[in-house]
Amino acid sequence: MDISKLLNAVEPIAATIESNHPTTWEELGQTLENPSSPSEADILAINRFLWRSYKPLTNSEPAEDTHEDKSEHREPERPKWNCNQIRVKIRKLLSTKEMTQTAFLDLLDIEPKEFREFMGLTGPIAGEDNSTYLGGTIFFDHYEKREKEKLKYMKPKDRKRKAVEQKEVKTKRSKDGAELLKRIEEVELPDMDDDGTVPVFDDCDEIRKKINYFLGEGMVTKAAFLRALGDVNSNSLRSFMNLRCGANSGASNVVYRTAYVFFEKKRVLEGKEKSVKRLANEDLQGPDGFPLDNSPNWHFIDKVLNGY
């Protein structure tokens, strides 16, 4: 039998089912004109029989499955956001002053220490086992659904007013961000060489934290930030940010050096003092700073920085 004819039958089967069609295999065999070489009429009869045999199963209790439960083999549902995205959302929420950090932690029942640990990590999977990630994912899922519900029940004029207000806030933030980038660019560092380089005294993990925090504030877009670094390629930033945690993970990446210069200028512009960690790095590394490559010295440096 040419099974392809069965599979390619074009007549709508459901529309041709009649009560006098065969309902058992025995009746079907008696109906066929030539079972060894079925005609088109035989093929249609087989199609009708198979359809009738299958259809009742959809309305009755499913047959007992002797195999393992298929649900056990389903792919686990992927989280809506990764760890970095949750960190960005948290920073944006707290920057709006809509909710204080204390209120946020109380609502999610998270210890401040655990929260600080999560926010200090970098990478899309760094912090997956931290309760801040789980709590944050649930919170923002409900938060966004609630905001959509609010818009749904708003009067058209109120919805329009809210959209205008949001646009004004976004425009002001964008304008403030552009002005900030311009002011940062104008800062001159005292120890900068003619080629624009300076000794680097923050390790790679610290730079990743600063980038995450800065972009999470929403003052500037990622594209604007890359331009401020000297038109750095977005692939370089993605590669640097996705590296595993480690003091030297990404030391040879152009983002490491250029972002350090950017944040050092920002620190000077804002008149902030050097952190205790920064001063310790200066004492440890000397005037040359951290290596800008993956040299063997990093193995020793990493051990010293992590206290073992």
Long-range contacts (C-beta under 8 A, 24 or more apart in sequence): 1-38, 5-43, 6-43, 6-46, 6-47, 6-50, 9-43, 9-44, 9-47, 11-44, 11-47, 13-47, 13-48, 13-51, 14-51, 16-44, 16-48, 17-48, 17-51, 17-52, 18-48, 21-45, 21-48, 21-49, 21-52, 22-49, 23-49, 23-52, 23-53, 79-137, 80-137, 80-141, 81-137, 81-140, 82-124, 82-125, 83-118, 83-121, 83-123, 83-124, 83-125, 83-126, 83-127, 83-128, 83-133, 84-122, 84-123, 84-124, 84-126, 84-212, 84-241, 85-124, 86-132, 86-133, 86-136, 86-137, 86-140, 87-118, 87-119, 87-121, 87-127, 87-212, 87-216, 88-212, 88-215, 88-216, 89-136, 89-140, 90-119, 90-132, 90-136, 90-216, 91-119, 91-213, 91-216, 91-217, 92-216, 92-217, 92-218, 95-216, 95-217, 95-218, 107-139, 108-132, 108-135, 108-136, 108-139, 109-135, 110-135, 120-209, 121-245, 122-205, 122-208, 122-209, 122-212, 122-241, 122-245, 123-208, 123-241, 123-242, 123-243, 123-244, 123-245, 124-242, 126-245, 173-218, 173-219, 174-220, 174-221, 176-219, 177-219, 177-220, 177-221, 177-224, 178-220, 178-224, 180-219, 180-220, 181-220, 181-224, 181-225, 181-228, 183-269, 184-228, 184-262, 184-265, 184-266, 184-269, 185-228, 185-265, 187-265, 187-266, 187-268, 187-269, 189-261, 189-264, 189-265, 189-268, 192-261, 196-230, 196-261, 197-257, 197-261, 198-260, 198-261, 198-264, 198-289, 199-285, 199-287, 199-288, 199-289, 200-256, 200-257, 200-260, 200-289, 200-290, 200-292, 201-260, 201-278, 201-281, 201-282, 201-285, 201-289, 201-290, 202-260, 202-263, 202-278, 202-281, 202-290, 203-247, 203-248, 203-281, 203-290, 203-301, 203-305, 204-240, 204-243, 204-246, 204-247, 204-248, 204-249, 204-250, 204-251, 204-256, 205-245, 205-246, 205-247, 205-249, 206-277, 207-255, 207-256, 207-259, 207-260, 207-263, 208-240, 208-241, 208-243, 208-250, 210-259, 210-263, 211-237, 211-241, 211-255, 211-259, 212-241, 214-263, 228-262, 229-255, 229-258, 229-259, 229-262, 230-258, 232-258, 246-302, 247-290, 247-298, 247-301, 247-302, 247-305, 247-306, 248-290, 248-291, 248-294, 248-298, 248-301, 248-302, 251-290, 251-291, 251-292, 251-293, 251-294, 251-298, 252-292, 252-293, 252-294, 256-292, 257-292
